[in-house]
Amino acid sequence: MPRDIKTYERLCGIADKLLKKYNPCSGCVGCCAYPKPYDCCTGCPFNGPQGCTTSCLACKLWLCGKSADYNNRSKSLMRRQLSRLKLIATKLNIHYARSTPEEALSIETEEGMWHFYYKLGRHRYA
């Protein structure tokens, strides 16, 4: 599988379909990090009034334990498929949170999923 924008967009599309089908964040009651309902996109510069303004593969592939509902067998297929996508994205070195596809593809060496989050200050909470 080539490391290019077409592959990136294909992986994002698959992740989008899975998230739409299973809607893992509906009825959020919080998780271990936030004990009450919380928008995990708070503070992200790509979070617009209608939601995400870019296609960020890593953000689509990450789910907290509550939203992934690890005890729900009906979501096991979703978890397995998201894990496979994450493995592919990691091997292709395009697994970067809070980044544009172009930013993720510009990285030549492994920098870690949160590279842009910390390097560019994309962790501020408003």
C-alpha positions in Angstrom: 0.0 0.0 0.0 1.6 3.3 -1.0 2.2 6.1 1.4 0.2 8.8 -0.3 -2.9 11.1 0.0 -5.1 8.5 -1.8 -4.2 5.8 0.8 -4.7 8.3 3.6 -8.1 9.3 2.4 -9.1 5.7 1.8 -8.2 4.8 5.4 -10.1 7.9 6.7 -13.2 6.9 4.7 -13.2 3.4 6.1 -12.8 4.8 9.7 -15.7 7.3 9.0 -18.0 4.5 7.9 -17.2 2.5 11.0 -17.8 5.4 13.3 -21.0 6.3 11.6 -22.3 2.7 11.8 -21.4 2.2 15.4 -21.6 5.7 16.8 -19.4 4.9 19.7 -19.5 8.3 21.4 -23.3 8.6 21.5 -24.5 8.9 25.1 -21.1 9.6 26.4 -21.1 9.6 30.2 -17.4 10.2 30.6 -14.3 7.9 30.8 -11.3 7.4 33.1 -9.8 10.7 32.0 -13.0 12.7 32.2 -15.7 11.4 34.6 -18.5 13.4 32.9 -19.5 13.9 29.3 -16.7 15.7 27.5 -15.8 16.7 23.9 -12.5 15.1 23.2 -11.9 17.6 20.4 -12.0 20.7 22.8 -8.9 22.8 22.1 -8.2 21.4 18.7 -7.5 24.1 16.1 -9.4 21.9 13.6 -12.6 21.8 15.6 -15.1 24.1 13.9 -18.7 24.9 14.6 -19.8 21.9 12.5 -17.1 19.5 13.8 -13.7 18.6 12.4 -12.5 20.8 9.5 -9.8 18.3 8.3 -9.5 14.6 7.9 -7.2 13.4 10.7 -6.7 9.7 10.6 -5.3 9.3 14.1 -8.2 11.2 15.6 -10.7 8.9 13.9 -8.8 5.8 15.1 -8.6 6.7 18.8 -11.4 5.9 21.1 -11.5 6.0 24.9 -12.3 2.8 26.7 -15.9 3.9 27.4 -16.7 4.9 23.8 -15.1 1.7 22.4 -17.3 -0.1 25.0 -14.9 -3.0 25.4 -17.6 -5.1 27.1 -20.0 -4.8 24.2 -19.6 -7.8 21.9 -21.5 -6.1 19.1 -18.7 -3.5 18.8 -15.9 -6.1 18.7 -15.9 -5.9 14.9 -15.5 -2.2 15.0 -12.6 -2.4 17.5 -10.8 -5.0 15.4 -11.2 -3.0 12.2 -10.1 0.2 13.8 -7.1 -1.7 15.2 -6.2 -2.9 11.7 -6.4 0.6 10.3 -4.3 1.9 13.1 -1.6 -0.8 12.4 -1.6 0.2 8.7 -1.4 3.9 9.5 1.4 3.3 12.0 3.4 1.2 9.5 3.0 3.9 6.8 4.0 6.6 9.4 0.8 8.6 8.9 -0.7 8.1 12.4 -0.6 11.6 13.8 -3.3 13.2 15.9 -4.5 16.8 15.3 -2.8 17.1 11.9 -3.8 17.6 8.4 -3.2 14.8 5.9 -0.5 16.9 4.3 1.3 17.4 7.7 1.1 13.6 8.4 2.5 12.8 5.0 5.3 15.3 5.3 6.9 13.5 8.3 9.8 11.4 7.0 10.8 9.6 10.3 8.6 8.2 13.1 7.8 11.1 15.4 5.0 9.6 17.6 1.3 10.0 17.3 1.2 13.3 19.4 4.0 15.0 17.5 1.8 17.9 16.2 -0.2 18.0 19.4 2.8 19.0 21.5 5.1 20.6 18.9 2.6 23.1 17.6 0.7 23.6 20.8 -2.5 21.9 19.7 -3.3 20.8 23.2 -4.8 24.1 24.5 -8.2 23.7 26.0 -10.7 26.5 25.4 
